[in-house]
């Protein structure tokens, strides 16, 4: 079984969404973890937007990357430039992937506009995760 780590700045939105979709698409082919270079807690809007797509991430926790230094990951995916720049050197031969998704937590506007930004980013991450699993597992 492959081990995948998804990294973001605060492990609150993008990495949580990616963890949910990677677990779904990979099934029993991979163990999926997510973490941040900081921890901000799981964003309630990330939970809500995933629930709209039939995915329950309400049980996810916000973890710091330093909690996983003892795991030999096969893949490390950074989902924002900040995490890529601040990612510590992990003791593994993991293949590294990067995609800088927009941060929906920074969306502004009406409640509807913010929710639309979450849905847009969710769709981008979903497609990325589907393709990642198809091409790498």
N, C-alpha and C positions, 0 to 999 in steps of 0.2 A: 504494500500500500504506500502510495506517494504521500509526502507531507508538504502542505502548502501554507505559507504565511503571507497574509495580506497586511500591508503596513500603510498607515495614514498618520496625520499629525496627532489627532486626539482620540482615534478609535471610537468615534461617535456616529458618523454617517456613512461615508463612502466605503470604508473598510468593512463596516458592519453589513452593508447591503451586499458587497462582494462576497463576504463570508457566506451569507445566506444562499446566494445563487450558486457559488462554487460547490457548496455542500449538496445542493439540489441536483446540479448537472453532473457532478462527479459520482454521486452515490457512494458505493463501497470501494471506489477506486482510489480515494484520497481521504486523508484526515486534514481538515481545514481549520486554521487558526487565524485570528486577526489580532492586531495590536497597534498601538500608537507610540510615537516617541514621547508622547504625554498621554494622560488619560482624562477625558472630559465627560465620561458617562455616555450611555447610549441615548442618542437624540430621539425624543418621542415622535417627532415627525418622520424619522427614518423607520421607526417601528410601524407607524400608521401607513406610510406609503408602501411598505412591503406587504402589510396585511391586505391592502387593496389588490395586490397581485397574488394573494393566496399563500404568502410566505410569512411564517411566524418567527420573528427574531426577538420577541419580547423576553426570551430567556437568556439572550446574549449578555455578556459582561464586557466592560471596557477594560482592556488589559494593556500593560506596558510591555514593550518589546523585550525589556530586560528579564521578564518572567520566562522567556523561551530560549535563553542562551544555551540550554542543555539539549535542545532538540536539533537533530541533523535534518534540516529542511531540504527537500528536493527543489522547491521553487519558492522564491520570494518575489511578491508582486507589490510594488509601491504604487499607490493610486493618487498621489499628489507630489508635486515637486518638492515641497518642504520635507516630506518624509524621505524622499530619495536623497536629498542633500544631508539630512541629519541622521540617516540610518546608521546604526552602529555596525561595525564589522562583526558578522555572525560567524561562529566557528563551524562552517559547513561549506560544502562545494555546491551550494544551491545555484541553480540558474536564476538569473535576475531578470525581471520584466518590469516595465514602467509604462504607466499611462496617467497623464495629469487630468483627472476628471474635475469639472467645476465643483466648488464646494456649495451644496445646496443650503447649508446652515448659514451662509452669508447672503442668501437671497433677501431682497428687499421688495417692498411694495405691499399690495393688499394680501390678505390671507390667501385668496384664490391664486394670486400671482406667485406667492411663495410655494404653495402646494404644487403648482404647475412646474416650478423649477425642480422640486423634489422628484416629480414624476419623470421629467426629462432626463435627469441624471440617473435615476433608477433604470430607465430604458437603456441608456448608454452602458451602464455597468452590466446589466443583464446580458446584452449582446456580447460584450467583451468576455464575460465569464463563459458563455455558451461556446464561443470560438476558442477560448483558452483550453477548455476541457477537450473539445473536438481535436485540437491540434497538438496537445501535449500529454494527454492521458490515454 
